[in-house]
Amino acid sequence: MKEKVKRISEYIYELPKQDGMNVPGRIFASDKLFEKIKNDLTLQQVKNVAKLQGIVGYSIAMMDAHQGYGAPVGGVAAFDIKRGVVSPGVIGFDINCGVRLLASDLDKKDFIKKRKDVLKEIYKNVPSGVGKKSDFRISQKEIDDVLVRGVEWAIEKGFGESRDIEYCEDNGKIEGADSKKVSAKARGRGMNQLGSLGAGNHFLEIQEVEKIYDKKTAGIFGINNVGQITVMIHSGSRGLGHQVASDYMQIMEKEYGWKHLPDRQLAYAPIESPLGKDYIAAMRSAANFGFANRHLIMHQVRKSFTKYFPKCDLKLVYDVAHNIAKFEEYEINGKKKLLCVHRKGATRSLGPGRKEIPSAYRKFGSPILIPGTMGTYSYVLVGTKKAEEISFGSTAHGAGRVMSRSSASKQITPEDLSKEMREKDILLEVGSLRGAVDEAPSAYKDVNEVVRVSDELGIGKLVARLKPLGVVKG
């Protein structure tokens, strides 16, 4: 990229307003991460998003940012609700791709004896892979209930516990969803996929707590000791969410055109327009499907564990959404203002006291779950007031790619990946080892560096580090 980027502090780079940008760009990164970020189209995409009408503050790229469809993955943009727009490309196509963490009462020394059996049982019970269908069969009426009620629907059907609702972002149900705004094609794609993992970077991982940085906060989250077994689920709204985004992007192009845009993939509708409201209702519906999807996966995980550990208690720590737009209040020029915050591959990071945080955690801040990639650490962090001040209550959502999937599949062999997993003593249950190489650790940035910057910058403080023991992938 030719544009001059200024380093304004140790972990903040700025792309000044130029060429029709309405706000500057901000990139949160260390020198090491910035060298990776500037190698693709991320900075150009930050600039493009900054040109959208009604954007306020900054067009932001997080530490894990990389080139995406229209807007960078790891991008955050907030819009004035009166003048601003809503854009599928700035939210992401896998609506509510997110992460759910469970904390068990098992210790590593007990679990490891049954590790292989439990992993195989989970692989059997949780369908994974491209286009894989679920064992859960729902009717046309039920898909509408899922889209509107999310986790509430699953609990009513006997999946999970009533307490689970409190430990999901938005209680696992975003209000304002309208299933009638979701196309028949999108609903059809979702009907047979509820309770399935999918492919790509989606995974299910059994981990051990390897390090606790903040004992008090960790204890509140249910993370009590080193060696404790946890389970992390990373999945989204599957084909339904992708179809919702595709449907509305096409409608927005037709309604508002795209030739005035810096990138066709940034098609949008004004937030307060009928089309904008329809998309938001459909997006919320897809998000509720994503919450319910992870909830049913969790149900199958619990069932798999209790087969080998009958008294095992797997409690939900939290469920966070990525790829979402939320209406949240922030201070702009000294005044509180309601904004439409687009997070594409970014995690909400809210400080103590915010009403959006579950009551059990409200004094501490929102839990943040940042997964690694198949063989690297994952992290639990906690939200901060600093994030509310400089990043619209957001931080990173993962490691972030440094290689395209095609490049990774050319440079990494299945034998390389298998050897790496063996050396790290990580069991891998996967449909195709060849298909998994594009998710190998070397295809991603260093997640340890990503969370270090989040912690030192103060937009998400470290709570605990989790080490993988077994991974299920499609």
N, C-alpha and C positions, 0 to 999 in steps of 0.2 A: 504494500500500500504506500502511495506517495505522500499522503497527508502527514503533516508534522504532528506527532503525539508528544505532549509535555508530561513529564513526571512531576507531579505536584506534592507528593509525599512518598514515604518508603513503599507503600503498597497501593498507591492510587496514581493512575495515568489518566490524562485528559486529552480528548480529541476536541479542539476548539470549534465553535460554531463556524461553519463555512458552507458554501454551495447549497444554500437553501435549508440548512439545518435549523430547526426551531429551538433546539437546546443543545448544549455540548454533549459529548459522549464521555462516559467514565468507565475505566477498566480497572477492576480490583485484582491486583496480581503482584507477586514478587518478580524480580528480574528473571528468575528461572522460568516461571510460568508464562510471563509476557513473551519470552522468546518463542514459546510454543504457540501462543495465541495469535501472534502476528504472522504466522506462516501460512494461514489460509485466508478466507474471506471474512473472518469475524469482524475486523475493524471496519471494513466496508459496510457490513450489515448493521453494525452499531450506528454508523453514519446514516444509513438509509432509514432506519427506524426513527432516528432523530428528526427526520423530515415529515413525519406523519402529523396531521393536524391535531391540536389539542394536547400534545404531549407536554408534560411539566417536569421541571427539575433537570433530569439527565436521562439519556439513553444509556443503560448500564449493561456491562458484561462482567460476569462473575469469574472467579479464579479458574473454574473448570470450563470456561466458554470455548466453543468451537463452531465452525461454520454449520449452519442448519438450513432449513427450507425457508427462505425469505429473511428470517431473523435468526440470530445466533442461538444455539442451544446454550443455556447459561445466561440468558438475557432477561432483563427486567425493564419494563416501561410502564409508567403511570400516566393516565389520561384524565383530564378535566371532564366530568360527566356531562357538562353542558356543551362543550365545544369539541370534545374528543371522540375517538373512534374505538371500535372493537375489531380485532383482526385475527382470524384463525391462524395465520402464519406467525403471529407474535405470541400466540398462546401455545401452539404445538398441536400436531395432529393426533397423537396418542393422548387424548384428553384425560386428565387425572391419572397419568402414569405416576405412580407414587410408591411409597415404602411403608411397610407395617412391621413393627418389631414386637416380638413376644419374649418375655422373660420367664424361665422355668425355675423350679425348685430343685433341679438336678445339678449335680456337680460333674465336672469332666471325667473324673476317675470312674464314676458309675456309668455315665453315658457311653464312654468309649468302648465298653465291652459289647454294646449292642449297636454301635454306630452304623455298621454295614447293613444290618437288618432294618433299622429305622429309615435309613436313606432309601433303601429299595422299596419299602412300604410307601413312603411319600411319593416316590417316582411312579408307583402303581396307581396311587389315589389322586394325584394331581396331574392332569393332562398337560403336556408341555410340547411346544413346537409350533411351526407355522400351520395355521388352519385347524389345529387340533380341537376336537369337540369335547365337551364336558359330559360327565355322567348326570349332571343336574338337567332335568328337562322341565321347561316352563312353557306355559301357554301364552297366547297373545295377550290375554288379560293380565297375566302375571308379569310379562315384560314391561307393561305400562306401570304396574305397581313398583317394580324395581327402579325404573327411571325416575319416579317421583319420590319414592320413600327410601331407597338405598338400603343401608344397614338395618333400618327399622323393619323393613320387609323380611330380611333374613332372620332376625331375632324372632319375629312373629311365627316364622316357619319352623322354629326349633333349632336353628343353627347359631351356636354361640350363646353368650350369656347377656342378660340385660345390662350388666355393668360395662360391657364392651362399648356400648354406644357413647358413653362419656369420654372414652379415650380415643376417639376419632376426630380429626379435624372436621369442624362443622357438625359434630355428632353423626358423621357418616351420612348426612342428608343435607344437601344445599337447598334452602328454600327458594321457591320461584322456578323450579323445574317444571316443564310442561311436555309430557310425552307426545302430545299432538304435533309438536314442532320438530319431532324426530321422524325422518322418512321411513317408509315401510321397508326399504332396502337396508337401512341402518339397523332397524329393529330386528330384521331377519338375520343379519350377520351376528347380532348379539345373542339371539335366543339359545343357540347351542354352544356358546362359549363361556357362559357364566361359571366361574369356578375353575378356569384354566389359566395357565401361566403365560402362554405365548412363547415367542422366540426373541431373537436379537439380544439386547442387554438385559432382558428380564431373567430373574433367577429366584431360587429359593435356597437359602443358605442356613446351615446349622453352625453356630459359632460358640466360642467361649469368650467370656469377659477376660481380657488379658491385662488391662490396666484401667484403674479408676483415677481420674484427675481431680474430680470434685465429689467427695464422698457424700456430702449432704444432699446435693441435687440428685446424684445417682441413686441414693437410697429412696428419695421421694419418687423417682421413676421406676423403682422396683429392681434396680441393679445393685445388688448387695455385696457381692464378693468376687474376687478374682477366681476364675475357674467355673463360674456359673454358666450354664448353658442358655443360649438365646437362639431365636430363630428370626431371620429377616426374610420378608417377602417383597419382591419388587415386580410389580405388574401394573397394568392399566385397564383401559376400557375396551381393549382388544379391537376387533374389526368395527364394532359399533361406533366408537369414538372417532376412528379414522374416517368412517363414512360421513359422520356428522360434519367434520371439518371440510371434507371434499365437497359435500353437497352445498354448504353455505359459501365456500369460496367461489364456486361457480355462480351461485345466485348473486353474490356481491359484485363479481366481475360484470355480470349482465346489467345489474341495476345501476352501478356507479362507475363502471369502466375501470381501466387499469393503466391506460397510456400516460396518464399524468403522474404515475407512481415511479419511484426509482427502481422498483422491482415488482413484476407482476404478482409474485408470491406474497406481496403485502396487501392484497385486496382487502378492503374493509367496508364497514358500514358505520355511520354515526351512532353513538351509543343510544341516543334517544329516538332514533328513527324506528319505524315499525320493523324493518329488517334487522336492525341491531338488537332490538328487544327479542325478536324471534330466535336469533342465533344464541343470545345469552341464555334463554330458556332451554334451548336444545343442548348447549354446552353444559349447563347445570345437570340436565338429565343424564348426559354421558358421564359426567363426574360421579353422579350417584350410582351408576352402573359400575364404575371403577371401584368405588368403596365396597359395594356388594360383592364384586368379584374377588377382591382380596379377602373379604370376610369369609366367603365360602372356601377359599383356599386354606385360610386359617382353621376352619372347622375340620378339614381333611388332615391337616397337620396334627391337630390335637388328637384326632382319632388314631392316626398312625403312631404317635408317641405312646398313647395309653395301651396299645396292643402289647408293647414291650415293657412299659412302665405304668402299670395300672393306676397308681396313685399320683402320677405326675400332674402338676398344676402348671399350665402354660397361660400366664396372664398377659393381656394386651398392654404393652407400654404406651404405644401411640401409633397412629396412622396419619401420614402426611401426604398431601397432594403436590405434584409438580404439574406443569402444563395446564394452567388454570388462570382465569381472571377473577379477581375478588374485589368487591367494593369495600374499601377500608379508609379510615380517617387518618390523615397525617397533617402535620403543621407545614404550611407553605407560606413563606414571607410573613411569619408571625401569626398566621391565622389557621385554625383547624379547617380542613377541607376534605370532603368525601371524594375519593379518586377511584378509578377503575384500574387496578394494578394487574398488569399482565406478567405472569411468570412462566417462562418457557425453559424447563430444565433448571428451575431454581426453587428453593425451599423457603417457606415463610419462617421468619425469625422475629418474633414479637417479644418485647421485654415484659418484666413483671407488671401485673395489674391489668393487662388488656382483657376486655370482656370476651374476646374470641378464644381464650385459653381455658381448658377444662379447670373447674374450680380447685381440684386437687393439686394442680400445677401452677395456679395463677400467681402465687407469690414469688415464683422462681423464674417464670418465662416459658415460652413454648418449647417443647422438645423438638430437636432437629435431628434427622436421621440421614447420614451421608454414607451411602454404601461405597465400597471399593469395587473391584471387578475380579471375580473368580480367582481367588488366590492372594488377594491383598486385604489389608485391614479395612474394616468399616468403623464408623464413628457415631457416637451419640454426643450432641452438643445441646446448648440451651440458648434461647433467643435473648436479645438485648435491646435496651433503649437506644444504644448507638446505631443499631441496624435501622430502627425506626427513623433516626435522624439522617442517615446518609445513604441508605439503600432501599427505602420503602419497605422496611421490615423483611429483608430478604438476605439469603446467603446461598452458597453453592448447593448442588444436589448430588454431586458424585465426583468422579475423577476427571471426566471429560476426555473425549477421544483426541489422539494425536495422529492416528492412521485411519484412513477410510477403511471400510470393511473389505473392499476389494484389495487394497494394498496389504492389509493384514493377512488375508488368505493367501497372498502370493509370497509373503516374507516369513510366515510362521507355519511350521508343519505340525500335523497332529502329534507326531513323535515328540517335537519340542514341548508342546503343551502337556502331554502326558508325563513326560519326564519332570517338568517343573512342578506339577501337582504332586507327584510321588515324593520329590525331594522336600516339599513343604508338608508332607503327610496330610494331604487333603484328598478325600474321596470324591470322585466326580461321577455323577449319574447323568448321562447325556444321551440323547437320541443318536447324535452323530458327532464324533470327535472332530471330524473334518469341518463340520458346520459350526463348531464352537471356537475355532481358532481366531475368528475375527473379533472375539471377545476376550482374547488372551490379555494378561496384564500389560504386556509391552505395547499393546495397541492404545493404551490410555496414558494420561498424565499421572503424575505421582500423587495419589490421594493424600498421602501424609503431608505433602507440601500445601495442597489445597486447604486442608483443615488447619494447618499451622497459620496460614495467612488469615483465615477466617477468625481464628482465635486472637492473633496479635492485632489485627485491625479492629477487633471488638464487635464484629457483626454476627457472631455465633461462637460461644465460649465452650471449650472442651469439657466433656463430662466423663466419657469412657471410650475405650478402644476395644474392638471386638475382632477376634481372629477366627478365620474360617476353619471348620473341621470337615465339612461335607457340603457339596454344592449340587443342586438339581437344575439342569438347563434343558431347553428344547433342542 
